[in-house]
Amino acid sequence: MFTVEIHATSHIGRVRKGNEDNYLVLNITGAKRWTGSQDDGEFVVESQTFEIDGNGVVLAVSDGMGGALAGEVASTMAVETVSEQILGDDIDKTIEPAAYDHYLISRLYEATLYANQLIHNQGRTDPQFQGMGATFTGIGITPEAADVIQVGDSRAYLVRNGKIYQVTKDQSLVQQLIDAQQISEAEAETHTLKNVILQALGAQNEIYPVSARVTPHRNDVFLICSDGLSNKVSAGGMQRIVLDNIDDLQNACVELVREANENGGEDNITVIIAKFCGDSLPEPVGDEVKLELIDLGGIHDTADQDTAEII
């Protein structure tokens, strides 16, 4: 058994009139759920500490898009639908402990597909929500692993042994151009198509979430965020703020939002920080962080391995 200390917040930023971001903190045992539903004028950091049992915990960030209130509706539908699907029809009941190794990430995967269908249908049938969509990047935490799922370009980072790693890869046009060696990462920062993403919940009838498994180690700090943070604060800046506030990670959330706003704050800013604590966790050794890519479209087993790069 180990515990996870969690801090989450969502801020409107300095320019936008509304907050289209949302987050989810879900403790499946007891069916306890927190989302970024505070009023636009509020700035609240939600803090919780959970002991990780067989049911697990889910953390996620969703960045909505679309005109008027469409983006806000899309991200709200994303986090609420996913949590309701994971908990089942009766929100007061807990899930039975994991029957097999990839139980929670499989539920998270299926819930994400279901949320995509609901958001897509809402956009097709209601003119005011036409074209709406939302990113979704989440982590399912069980006693065995931290399993990451991603649709879009909201990012997950890992701070381990004083270094920061980007665990996810943006599902975006500029990332595709980087991978094809057509542009550099520096050029991507100012590219005119920087905000074009390749998939989002609701934007297409079918989506293909990417899933990967990270084995957590003692004092690991995971950070999930919308691009309102990652476009304004570098990975090195996030690393510095987390390490400077390692004993007060609630304040780290405050400082990350403050720095993003000082750097322009043109977008909504959402961040979840989760620190893994407990003697049962192994000590980190070396600089390599292994990612086990999970094929959830097939037989729910490990498809390949990759490594997260130090940034």
Secondary structure by P-SEA (a helix, b strand, c coil): cbbbbbbbbccccccccccccbbbbbcccccccccccccccbbbbbbbbbccccbbbbbbbbbbbcccaaaaaaaaaaaaaaaaaaaccccccccccccccaaaaaaaaaaaaaaaaaaaaaaacccccccccbbbbbbbbccccbbbbbccccbbbbbcccccccccccccaaaaaaaacccccccccccccccccccccccccbbbbbbbbbbcccbbbbbbbcccccccccaaaaaaaaaaacccaaaaaaaaaaaaaaacccbbbbbbbbbbbccccccccccbbbbbbbcccccccccbbbbbbcc
